[in-house]
Each structure stands twice: as structure tokens, then as C-alpha cells.
Amino acid sequence: MIKFLQATDEVAQEAVNVAEQMSLWELFNAGGWLMWVLLALGGVTIFIFVERFVAIQRATRLDMNFMNRIRQYVMEGNVKEAIAFCKHVDTPIARMIEKGLERLGRPMSDVQNAIENVANLEVSKLENGLPFLATIAGGAPMIGFLGTVLGMVRTFMDMSNAGGTVDMALLSGGMYVAMVTTVGGLIVGIPAYFGYNYLVARIEKLVFRMEANSIAFMDILNQPAQK
């Protein structure tokens, strides 16, 4: 047993020593075909994060005087101008208010339901792709762990086939797969995890603003009745 542990330590040390002399590309290839899977997942992660970040950034852009102008249009009875203004702004909040303006004249409950329906659709659009990003965050480390298991299996098989002698160069290949794929899985999974939570937090902040503007719009509609 002691000899076995010593042999395993020697294999690991040999793998580390050789890895120091290898380039990143050679280390990548040493990880096996699973590294290409992780590379593809890393590319998808970057694409989803950048695309969603830009979409959310655009959605959160809103003039601070937006609701004041809507209030002015409604109080003056210029509903068509208010709808045209919402179309020009073209943000989730503006589209939500636009739908409410189109329902003016109906019961307040219908107006509020229309606003809520549009809000739900807008949030659903913003969340497009996030479940896949969450899947990558959880799946990439598991793929890396799979590579670790496959690499260790290869190592023990090579040790078994080698008989009583252990060839360090022969066994180091399995150690590369075991170590490199684990690192690759974490490199992909950790940014995907933090990126997913960051985007979710941005969407939640936008949802709060949508709710606040919805309440402000309903207050505007109720002002004439209060007078």
C-alpha cells in the first residue's frame, strides 16, 4: 500500500513538472475532448452574458422626467401624444405604460391587468437565456469532474497494464486529464455562476422600477376622480 501511494505521488509530481514546461495550448490538448466541450460552453456563457447585459442595459434606460411627461399628457387629455411618446421611448416601462394608455376608458381593474400582463411579458423576454446560463454554471464543473474521473480511470488502467513497473511518462497523460479538466470546468462554471446572479439582480431591480412606475401611472389616472 505504501509503495502504491509513493508511486501515485511520483506520478502526480511528474505531471506537475512536465506541465510547467508545457504551453497553455498543450495543456488544453492534454485535457482531452472534454476540454472542447468546456470551451464551447465558455463561448456560450460569454455570448449569453454580453447579449443579456446589453439588453438589460437598454431596458433600464429611462428619462427621469418620463412619468412627469406622461402625467402632463394625461392631465391635458392628449392620450394619443402620450402613446406616441411611449412608442418613441421604446423601453419595457414605456411599453407597459403604453398598454395602460390604450386601455383608458375601461375599468381601472382592466387597465391594471393590461399593465401587469405586459410587465410579465417584458420580464420573460429579459430572462431569455438565463436558465441556460444557470445550467452551464452547474454543469461545467460536473463535466470537469467527469474528466477527472476518466483521467483517474485511465491512470489506474495504465498502472494495471504496466505490471510491477510504473512508467511515469505513461501515467502522466491520465493525470493531465484529471487535473486540467477540473480546472477548465471551474474556469467556465464560476464566471457563469456569478454572471447569472448579476443579471438576475439587474432584472429584479428593473422589476422594482416597473412596479413603481405602474403605481405612479395608476395614481395619475385616479387624480381627476379625486378632484
N, C-alpha and C positions, 0 to 999 in steps of 0.2 A: 504493500500500500504506500509506504514511504517512497519507494522507487517510482511508483506511478505518479505521485504528487510532484516529485522532483522533475520527472520528465515533462509533466504538464507545465510547470513553471518555466522550464527551459524553452519549451515551445513558445510560450507567451512572450518571454524576453527576446527570443529570436525574431518573433513577429514585430515587436516594437522597434528593435534595432534596424531591421530591414525597412520598416515603414518610414523611419527618419530619413532614409536615403531615397525615398520614392517621391515623385511629384504627385500633386493632387489628382491629376488625370489617371495616373497609375493606381493610386489608392481607390479612385472611383471604380475603375475596371476590376480591381481586386474584390470589390464588394459583390460582384456577380450581377445577374439580370434583375434582381430586386432593386438595385440602385437606379435602374432606368425607370422602374415604376415610381420610385420616390421622386425622381427628377420630374416626371410628368405631373405628379401630384403637387410638387413645388411650383411648377409653372401655372397650374390651375389655381393654386392658392393666391399667387401674385395677381393673376388676372381678375379673379373674383373680388379681391380686396380693393384693387385700384378702381375697378369699374363701379363697385358699390360705394366706395368712398366719394368718387366724383358725383354719382347720382344723389347721394345724401347731401353732399355739399351744395349742389344746385337746389335741392328741395328746401334747404334751410335758409336760403337767401330770400329775405322778405323785407320790403321797405318798412321802417318803423312807423311811418305815417299811413300804412296800408289801411288799417281799421278806421283811422280818422277820416280818410277819404271816402271809405265805404259809408261811414256814418253821415257824412255830408251829402253824398248822393242820395241816400235813402230818405234823409230828412227833407231834401228838396224834391223828392218824388222822381228823381232821374234814375230809374231802375235799369233802363237799357244802357245808360252810360256806366253804371256800376258793373253790369255784366261784361261790357266791353273792356273795362279796366281790369277785371279779373282775368279775362282771356289774355290780355296783354302781359300781365304779371306771370301767369302760367307756372304756378307752384302748387304743391298739394293743398296748402292752406287756401290759396286763391280759388282753386277748383272746388274746394269744399264750400266756400262762401258763395261761389257762382251758382252751385246747385241750390243752395238755400234761397238765393235771389230769384231763381227761376220758379220756385215754389211759393212765392209771395201771393197772398190772396187765399191760400188754403189754411186749414187749421194749423196752429203752432206745432202740434204734435207731428203733423206730416212734414213740416219744414225741418224740424229737428231730426226726424228719422232719415230724411233725404241726406242731410249733412253727415249723419253718422255712417250711413251706407257708403258715401263717397270716401269718408275718412278711413273706413276699414279697407276699401279697395286700394287706396293710396299706400297705406301701411303694408298691405300684402305685396304691392309692387316693390316697395323699398326692401322688403325682406327676401326678395327673389335671389336665390343662390346661397343664402346664409346657411340653410340646412346642409348643403353640400360642403361648405367650409367647415362646419362643425364636425361632419363626418371625417374629413381629412384630418382635423385636429386629433380625433380619437383613433383613426385608423392608421395613420402614418407610423406612430410609434409601435403599433402592433405588427405592421409589416416589417419594421426594423427588427423587432423581437423574433419574428419568423426567420429572418435571415440569420439571427444569432443561433437559433436552434438548428437550422440547416447547416450552418458552419460547424457547430459543435458535433453534429452527427457525422459530418464529413471527416472531422478530425479524429473521432474515435474509430471510424471505419478504417481510416488510413493507419492508425496505430495498430488496429487488429490485423490488418493485412501485412504490416511490416514485421510481424512476429516479435522476436525478442529484442530487435534493434529499432531505435526510434530515429528516423531521419528528420532533422529539424526543417530542412528545406521542403520536404514532402508535406509536413504537417502544417507549416506556416500558412498555406493557402486557405485552409479551413478557418484558421484564426483570423485572417483578414476579413473574411465574410462575416464572422461572428462579431467583430468589433466595428467594422466600417458601416454595416447596415444599421446597427443600433444607433450610431452617431447620426447617420443620414435620416433615420426615422424621427429622431428628436429634433434635428435641424428643420425638418418640414413641419412636424407637429406642433412645436412650441410657438412659432410665429402664427400658424393658423389658429391656434387657441386664443392667443392674445388679440389677433386681428378680429376674430369672430366676436369676442366680448366687447371690443372697442366699437365695432359697428352697431352691435345691439344697443349699447349705451347711447350712441348718437341717435338711433331711431327712437328710443324711449324719450329722449329729450325733445325730439320733434313732435312726438305724440302729445307730450305735455303742452307744447305750444299750440298744437291743433285744438286741443280741448279748451285752452284758454281763449283762443280766438272764436271758437264756437260759442262759448258762453257770452263773450263780448258781442257777437253778432245777434244772439237772441235777446240780449239786453237792448240793443239798438231797435229791434223790431217792437219791443214792448214799451219803448219810451212814449210813442204817441198815445198809446192806450192809458199810460199813467197820467198824462196831462188831461 
